[in-house]
Amino acid sequence: MTDGQMEAGDESGLTEAERDVLDEIEAENVDFVRLQFTDITGTVKNVSVPASQVEKAFDEGIWFDGSSIEGFVRIQESDMRLEPDPETFQILPWRSNGETASARLICDVVNTDGTPFEGGPRQVLKSVLAEAEEMGYSVSIGPEPEFFLFEKDEDGNATTEPHDAGGYFDLAPKDLASDVRREIIFTLEQMGFEIEASHHEVAEGQHEINFKYDDALGTADNIATFRAVVRAVAEQNDLHATFMPKPIGEINGSGMHSHISLFDEDGNAFADEDDEFNLSETAYKFMGGVLNHAQAFTAVTNPTVNSYKRLVPGYEAPVYVAWSDVNRSALIRVPDAAGASSRFEIRSPDPSCNPYLALAAVIKAGLAGIENDADPGEPVREDIYEFDEAKRDEYGITTLPGSLGQALDELEDDPVIEAALGDHVTEKFLQAKRTDFADYKAHVSSWEKEKYLEKF
């Protein structure tokens, strides 16, 4: 607990925010609280404690074995502590029965000496945001995570059979999941989300729910919460929700387009009404940084072997490192927005990413662009998918990595993105993902057997 927290607290040493959480626990008759954090791969972990232990958790933290968590520490360094962030307290509607309730708190991970653990994904993002603050900026991000709803088989196992036959913006009866989406939205709103829109996406069984932008740390917390809520509500409806980027071949995959802008003491630092695209010099430099480091941060924003089945031409996912105001084949799209809403949309991330690491990498790339006066070049308004290699070279357009292995190579060659993650996370992330890619390369798929077994 920081000195500032102690000063703002009561005689027990608790801050006002922590005391408010304890009061709400009592008022809502909460019996258990999940203390949540994420590992390096983005998997949410939690330890459940009786409500009576939450005051102790605020005061002393909760100890756990860090050596058992993917990418954390070695066995001889196993003792670590969870420090709950009182601002993240929420009742879990699907775990409440009208008499008692369960809740959650998102935690930061600290070392035995009380210093922040450099391998904690939330701390990685906090460190990059501290750099932005030193430069005079706060960061706002609005994500658009897509997902699929699939049927289960008679044994309760997930299938890839879409729950409905709807298409983009379809209504019932084709969109059979409209009631499920509504239930997801009600649950999210109970947890403090402001939902802006929801609709059926292009592919059968595919959906999108957009929630309001927030500061970058709040957005990362919200993405982790969003995925948990969608899965929980789907399970209650005997469905399986997946954020896998490309669960079915030859149809659109699921992305997580992210709208980003910086704010300073004068307001939106990306806004300039005298510019054709309503963007300031700061915005263009930030965009240039994103484009310059996109090949490296793709390993973080698209971290699975399956991610690269989505990043192929023909399915509305970006492949080319360029920007446009009208062209959705480009990595960055500038929407028609001005003033406080001036922003641009990064279209490559997918919802399988660790949100803390992904946002940290993208923001760090943009900040490097500001520091180095990066130039994003001119917008590309033609369909890049129709360009041949010579024309792409003429425009100076490069491509995103074609596989996880290529993306990891790019990450290792980019000191800016490695600095965003820090030495510990970079090492452990590369180690985990290299293992995944090696396993993938060694696996013989059904497609290969069907294609070659009888042919050769």
Phi, psi and omega per residue, in radians:
M1 nan 2.319 -3.058
T2 -1.368 2.855 3.110
D3 -1.061 -0.651 3.131
G4 -1.083 -0.677 3.119
Q5 -1.136 -0.710 -3.125
M6 -1.118 -0.706 -3.118
E7 -1.134 -0.611 -3.091
A8 -1.459 -0.066 -3.022
G9 -1.565 -3.125 3.103
D10 -1.659 -2.919 -3.079
E11 -1.124 -0.418 3.134
S12 -1.365 -0.119 -3.100
G13 1.611 -0.059 3.135
L14 -1.438 2.571 3.051
T15 -1.357 2.937 3.094
E16 -1.070 -0.709 3.133
A17 -1.114 -0.690 3.120
E18 -1.178 -0.709 3.111
R19 -1.131 -0.644 3.091
D20 -1.081 -0.670 3.108
V21 -1.106 -0.780 3.133
L22 -1.094 -0.665 3.105
D23 -1.133 -0.709 -3.136
E24 -1.198 -0.646 3.076
I25 -1.007 -0.751 3.139
E26 -1.214 -0.751 -3.097
A27 -1.149 -0.631 -3.088
E28 -1.630 0.062 3.139
N29 0.956 0.834 3.105
V30 -1.309 2.269 3.132
D31 -1.793 -0.549 3.106
F32 -2.353 2.574 3.116
V33 -2.219 2.241 3.071
R34 -1.529 2.168 3.041
L35 -1.665 1.953 -2.978
Q36 -1.875 2.602 2.973
F37 -2.727 2.981 -3.130
T38 -2.078 2.595 3.009
D39 -1.509 -3.084 -3.030
I40 -1.153 -0.531 3.137
T41 -1.368 -0.132 3.134
G42 1.692 0.039 3.103
T43 -1.274 2.274 3.134
V44 -1.366 2.229 3.063
K45 -1.936 2.736 3.074
N46 -2.742 2.693 2.961
V47 -2.167 2.305 -3.108
S48 -1.672 2.276 3.135
V49 -2.180 2.583 3.025
P50 -1.037 2.592 -3.114
A51 -0.976 -0.507 -3.126
S52 -1.153 -0.286 -3.099
Q53 -1.678 -0.023 -3.057
V54 -1.182 -0.674 3.105
E55 -1.044 -0.721 3.098
K56 -1.125 -0.667 3.127
A57 -1.086 -0.716 3.090
F58 -1.149 -0.689 -3.017
D59 -1.397 -0.736 -3.024
E60 -2.071 -0.268 -3.005
G61 1.437 2.987 3.112
I62 -2.078 2.177 -3.101
W63 -1.383 2.551 3.044
F64 -2.637 2.956 -3.090
D65 -1.571 1.749 -3.096
G66 -1.192 -0.378 -3.118
S67 -1.245 -0.261 3.134
S68 -1.563 -0.026 -3.085
I69 -1.824 2.341 -3.105
E70 -0.928 2.055 3.010
G71 1.405 0.187 -3.111
F72 -1.532 -1.661 -3.035
V73 -2.318 2.985 3.130
R74 -1.402 2.895 -3.045
I75 -1.035 -0.605 -3.118
Q76 -1.356 -0.045 3.127
E77 -2.146 0.544 -2.830
S78 -1.288 -0.463 -3.054
D79 -1.235 2.110 3.095
M80 -2.435 2.942 -3.038
R81 -2.325 2.473 3.044
L82 -1.715 2.248 3.055
E83 -2.001 1.921 -3.092
P84 -1.171 2.451 3.042
D85 -1.636 1.934 -3.056
P86 -1.077 -0.418 -3.136
E87 -1.197 -0.226 -3.079
T88 -1.771 0.133 -3.116
F89 -1.140 2.259 3.074
Q90 -2.584 2.460 2.963
I91 -1.235 2.449 3.081
L92 -1.655 1.781 -3.030
P93 -1.004 -0.646 -3.090
W94 -1.346 -0.086 3.102
R95 -1.951 0.289 -3.111
S96 -2.022 2.444 -3.044
N97 -2.046 0.210 3.137
G98 1.649 -0.407 3.098
E99 -1.860 -0.866 3.060
T100 -2.138 2.858 -3.118
A101 -2.386 2.731 2.980
S102 -1.963 2.712 -3.107
A103 -2.455 3.055 3.090
R104 -2.415 2.680 2.975
L105 -2.317 2.290 3.050
I106 -1.481 2.419 -2.993
C107 -2.042 2.664 2.892
D108 -1.669 2.642 -3.133
V109 -1.810 2.272 -3.120
V110 -2.205 2.755 3.101
N111 -1.390 3.041 -3.117
T112 -1.087 -0.479 3.140
D113 -1.528 0.071 3.091
G114 1.568 -0.058 3.102
T115 -1.390 2.642 3.122
P116 -1.067 2.430 3.097
F117 -1.361 2.085 -3.056
E118 -1.144 -0.326 3.140
G119 -1.562 -0.011 3.105
G120 -1.364 2.133 -3.097
P121 -0.970 -0.659 3.140
R122 -1.141 -0.642 3.106
Q123 -1.192 -0.622 3.086
V124 -1.009 -0.831 3.128
L125 -1.144 -0.723 3.122
K126 -1.024 -0.682 -3.121
S127 -1.138 -0.741 3.106
V128 -1.156 -0.683 3.125
L129 -1.166 -0.531 3.063
A130 -1.154 -0.641 3.066
E131 -1.108 -0.760 3.107
A132 -1.054 -0.734 -3.138
E133 -1.101 -0.679 3.104
E134 -1.096 -0.517 3.100
M135 -1.479 -0.052 3.083
G136 1.666 0.299 -3.053
Y137 -2.153 2.604 2.832
S138 -1.993 2.742 -3.002
V139 -2.063 2.247 3.062
S140 -1.989 2.391 -3.118
I141 -2.409 2.370 3.060
G142 -2.101 1.918 -3.096
P143 -1.604 2.758 3.084
E144 -2.258 1.301 -3.102
P145 -1.311 2.290 3.101
E146 -1.806 2.733 -3.130
F147 -2.711 2.866 3.080
F148 -1.953 2.570 2.961
L149 -1.971 2.104 -3.106
F150 -2.068 2.696 3.042
E151 -1.256 2.802 2.988
K152 -1.853 2.727 3.083
D153 -1.472 -3.095 -3.052
E154 -1.142 -0.305 3.098
D155 -1.664 0.066 3.119
G156 1.482 0.173 3.129
N157 -1.534 2.610 3.140
A158 -1.166 2.448 3.000
T159 -2.040 -3.121 2.983
T160 -1.944 0.527 3.065
E161 -1.539 1.949 -3.088
P162 -1.020 2.542 -3.135
H163 -1.252 -0.366 -3.108
D164 -2.584 3.006 -3.134
A165 -1.943 0.388 -3.077
G166 -1.288 2.887 3.048
G167 -2.236 -2.899 -3.018
Y168 -1.012 2.118 3.095
F169 1.120 0.284 3.132
D170 -1.159 2.739 3.058
L171 -1.901 2.975 2.996
A172 -1.067 2.605 0.179
P173 -1.489 -0.196 3.126
K174 -1.090 -0.735 3.125
D175 -1.548 1.461 -3.108
L176 -1.227 -0.272 -3.045
A177 -1.582 0.147 -3.096
S178 -1.051 -0.635 3.108
D179 -1.200 -0.650 3.112
V180 -1.157 -0.768 3.097
R181 -1.037 -0.729 3.132
R182 -1.081 -0.711 3.116
E183 -1.143 -0.679 3.072
I184 -1.073 -0.773 -3.112
I185 -1.110 -0.789 3.118
F186 -1.032 -0.719 3.139
T187 -1.133 -0.778 3.116
L188 -1.083 -0.730 3.135
E189 -1.119 -0.629 3.069
Q190 -1.098 -0.427 -3.139
M191 -1.705 0.263 3.000
G192 1.648 0.055 3.106
F193 -1.297 2.542 2.958
E194 -1.853 1.839 -3.075
I195 -1.468 2.245 -3.109
E196 -1.695 -0.597 -3.121
A197 -2.921 2.745 3.003
S198 -2.601 2.602 -3.137
H199 -2.875 2.865 3.001
H200 -1.309 2.430 3.121
E201 -1.581 -3.028 -2.992
V202 -1.108 -0.783 -3.040
A203 -1.456 2.708 3.045
E204 -1.061 2.317 3.118
G205 1.377 0.096 -3.059
Q206 -1.835 2.451 -3.012
H207 -2.454 2.787 3.068
E208 -2.458 2.350 3.039
I209 -2.224 2.089 -3.100
N210 -1.745 2.261 3.060
F211 -2.035 2.750 -2.989
K212 -1.081 2.558 3.107
Y213 -1.038 2.784 3.115
D214 -2.599 3.054 2.964
D215 -1.061 2.755 -2.941
A216 -1.038 -0.699 -3.137
L217 -1.175 -0.771 3.096
G218 -1.079 -0.643 3.114
T219 -1.131 -0.771 3.116
A220 -1.069 -0.766 3.065
D221 -1.037 -0.728 -3.104
N222 -1.157 -0.659 3.121
I223 -1.104 -0.783 3.114
A224 -1.075 -0.729 3.123
T225 -1.166 -0.756 -3.139
F226 -0.975 -0.818 -3.116
R227 -1.096 -0.691 3.128
A228 -1.140 -0.733 -3.126
V229 -1.144 -0.811 -3.126
V230 -1.025 -0.783 -3.141
R231 -1.136 -0.733 -3.089
A232 -1.146 -0.779 -3.124
V233 -1.197 -0.682 3.084
A234 -1.042 -0.755 3.138
E235 -1.076 -0.689 3.114
Q236 -1.122 -0.409 3.115
N237 -1.763 0.299 3.121
D238 1.024 0.655 3.085
L239 -2.144 2.876 3.050
H240 -2.024 2.155 3.068
A241 -1.727 2.364 3.108
T242 -2.338 2.474 3.037
F243 -1.814 0.263 3.027
M244 -0.985 2.291 -3.019
P245 -1.099 -0.638 -3.071
K246 -2.484 1.325 -3.090
P247 -1.276 -0.378 -3.124
I248 -2.303 2.284 3.130
G249 -1.248 2.715 3.013
E250 1.147 0.336 2.932
I251 -2.351 3.013 3.141
N252 -1.086 2.514 3.030
G253 -1.659 -3.106 -3.120
S254 -1.759 2.187 3.068
G255 -1.921 -3.137 3.022
M256 -2.434 1.217 3.100
H257 -0.951 2.395 -3.051
S258 -2.245 2.119 3.107
H259 -1.578 2.286 -3.009
I260 -2.315 2.517 3.031
S261 -2.689 2.739 3.087
L262 -1.903 2.580 3.058
F263 -2.180 2.489 3.034
D264 -2.195 -2.918 -3.061
E265 -1.137 -0.297 -3.140
D266 -1.714 -0.021 -3.133
G267 2.085 -2.529 -3.097
N268 -1.252 1.956 -3.098
A269 -1.297 -0.151 3.098
F270 -1.567 -0.123 -2.977
A271 -1.602 2.347 2.991
D272 -2.686 1.814 -3.059
E273 -1.208 -0.213 3.116
D274 -1.508 -0.115 -3.124
D275 -1.594 2.585 -3.138
E276 -0.968 -0.633 -3.088
F277 -1.863 0.210 3.134
N278 1.083 0.512 -3.123
L279 -2.002 2.515 -3.133
S280 -1.546 2.995 3.053
E281 -1.052 -0.651 3.096
T282 -1.050 -0.738 3.134
A283 -1.100 -0.763 -3.127
Y284 -1.139 -0.694 3.118
K285 -1.149 -0.740 3.101
F286 -1.072 -0.784 3.116
M287 -1.045 -0.743 3.115
G288 -1.047 -0.692 3.091
G289 -1.120 -0.713 3.112
V290 -1.076 -0.787 3.136
L291 -1.143 -0.687 -3.119
N292 -1.118 -0.558 -3.033
H293 -1.950 0.176 -3.058
A294 -1.078 -0.689 -3.109
Q295 -1.099 -0.584 3.141
A296 -1.388 -0.749 -3.096
F297 -1.316 -0.183 3.086
T298 -1.045 -0.547 3.084
A299 -1.040 -0.486 -3.091
V300 -1.656 -0.692 -3.125
T301 -1.384 -0.315 -3.123
N302 -2.396 1.307 -2.806
P303 -1.643 0.142 -3.122
T304 -2.075 2.787 3.081
V305 -1.085 -0.530 3.139
N306 -1.233 -0.428 -3.135
S307 -0.976 -0.556 -3.023
Y308 -1.515 -0.073 2.925
K309 -1.357 -0.388 3.076
R310 -1.450 -0.680 -3.049
L311 -1.433 1.140 3.089
V312 -2.328 2.665 -3.138
P313 -1.101 2.553 2.980
G314 1.823 -0.089 -3.078
Y315 -2.234 0.480 3.041
E316 1.245 0.040 3.075
A317 -1.566 2.501 -3.118
P318 -1.263 2.502 3.088
V319 -2.184 -0.453 -2.980
Y320 -1.852 2.431 -3.094
V321 -1.501 1.594 -3.105
A322 -2.798 3.030 3.092
W323 -2.315 2.752 -3.094
S324 -2.777 2.817 3.015
D325 -1.708 -0.300 -3.072
V326 -2.195 -0.225 -2.926
N327 -1.777 1.976 -3.113
R328 -1.497 0.045 3.025
S329 -1.489 -0.155 3.140
A330 -1.526 2.745 -3.140
L331 -1.123 -0.688 -3.087
I332 -2.088 2.305 3.061
R333 -2.095 2.376 3.092
V334 -1.774 1.938 3.133
P335 -1.298 2.874 3.125
D336 -1.390 1.549 -3.104
A337 -2.571 2.628 -3.086
A338 -2.460 2.964 3.084
G339 1.088 -2.293 -3.116
A340 -1.102 -0.326 -3.104
S341 -1.670 -0.003 -3.132
S342 -1.034 2.317 -3.047
R343 -2.979 3.054 2.890
F344 -2.392 2.828 -3.012
E345 -1.946 2.166 3.054
I346 -1.663 2.105 -2.907
R347 -1.765 -0.063 -3.042
S348 -1.467 -0.576 -3.037
P349 -1.018 2.643 3.037
D350 -2.153 2.828 -2.980
P351 -1.357 0.100 3.025
S352 -1.484 -0.107 -3.041
C353 -1.288 2.770 2.911
N354 -1.299 1.963 -3.008
P355 -1.080 -0.581 -3.128
Y356 -1.169 -0.818 -3.134
L357 -1.224 -0.708 -3.114
A358 -1.094 -0.833 -3.133
L359 -1.173 -0.645 3.106
A360 -1.059 -0.772 -3.108
A361 -1.151 -0.765 -3.130
V362 -1.145 -0.791 -3.117
I363 -1.116 -0.753 3.125
K364 -1.059 -0.703 3.101
A365 -1.048 -0.781 -3.141
G366 -1.153 -0.715 3.117
L367 -1.111 -0.672 3.083
A368 -1.088 -0.625 3.087
G369 -1.092 -0.715 3.102
I370 -1.125 -0.777 -3.102
E371 -1.134 -0.564 -3.037
N372 -1.854 0.202 3.139
D373 0.917 0.840 -3.095
A374 -1.145 2.531 -3.129
D375 -1.959 2.067 -3.128
P376 -1.375 -0.098 -3.091
G377 1.369 -2.955 -3.108
E378 -1.527 2.680 3.095
P379 -1.197 2.637 3.097
V380 -1.902 1.994 -3.059
R381 -1.781 -0.078 3.071
E382 -1.557 2.879 3.118
D383 -1.343 1.870 -3.070
I384 -1.145 -0.449 3.109
Y385 -1.023 -0.446 -3.109
E386 -1.580 -0.063 3.125
F387 -1.308 2.498 2.922
D388 -1.543 3.087 -3.051
E389 -1.088 -0.665 -3.127
A390 -1.092 -0.733 -3.125
K391 -1.227 -0.627 3.073
R392 -1.108 -0.700 3.097
D393 -1.102 -0.685 3.126
E394 -1.060 -0.691 3.129
Y395 -1.465 -0.117 -3.102
G396 1.246 0.543 -3.080
I397 -1.657 2.135 3.045
T398 -1.772 3.031 -3.124
T399 -1.985 2.724 3.009
L400 -1.225 2.783 3.118
P401 -0.977 2.561 -3.109
G402 -1.603 -0.087 3.132
S403 -2.716 2.865 3.088
L404 -1.068 -0.670 3.129
G405 -1.047 -0.780 3.101
Q406 -1.112 -0.704 -3.135
A407 -1.116 -0.693 3.124
L408 -1.157 -0.636 3.060
D409 -1.086 -0.744 3.113
E410 -1.100 -0.712 3.117
L411 -1.062 -0.767 -3.125
E412 -1.139 -0.377 -3.116
D413 -1.687 0.106 -3.059
D414 -2.113 1.762 -3.100
P415 -1.147 -0.437 -3.139
V416 -1.179 -0.834 -3.123
I417 -1.263 -0.597 3.041
E418 -1.092 -0.676 3.111
A419 -1.151 -0.610 3.107
A420 -1.068 -0.753 -3.103
L421 -1.388 -0.495 -3.045
G422 1.515 2.770 -3.064
D423 -1.046 -0.766 -3.061
H424 -1.122 -0.905 -3.087
V425 -1.170 -0.704 3.110
T426 -0.982 -0.857 -3.122
E427 -1.072 -0.862 -3.070
K428 -1.233 -0.643 3.117
F429 -1.117 -0.865 3.130
L430 -1.042 -0.719 -3.135
Q431 -1.073 -0.827 -3.110
A432 -1.152 -0.747 -3.068
K433 -1.337 -0.561 3.033
R434 -1.099 -0.656 3.092
T435 -1.114 -0.789 3.097
D436 -0.999 -0.820 -3.063
F437 -1.190 -0.635 3.099
A438 -1.139 -0.727 3.096
D439 -1.093 -0.717 -3.141
Y440 -1.101 -0.775 -3.130
K441 -1.129 -0.539 -3.106
A442 -1.460 -0.226 -3.079
H443 -1.419 2.399 3.064
V444 -1.763 2.032 -3.018
S445 -1.488 2.890 3.062
S446 -1.090 -0.633 3.125
W447 -1.033 -0.778 3.139
E448 -1.107 -0.695 3.130
K449 -1.140 -0.767 3.131
E450 -1.149 -0.594 -3.073
K451 -1.368 -0.681 -2.918
Y452 -2.069 -0.340 -2.962
L453 -1.024 -0.770 -3.123
E454 -1.641 -0.252 -3.096
K455 -1.336 -0.611 -3.055
F456 -2.016 nan nan
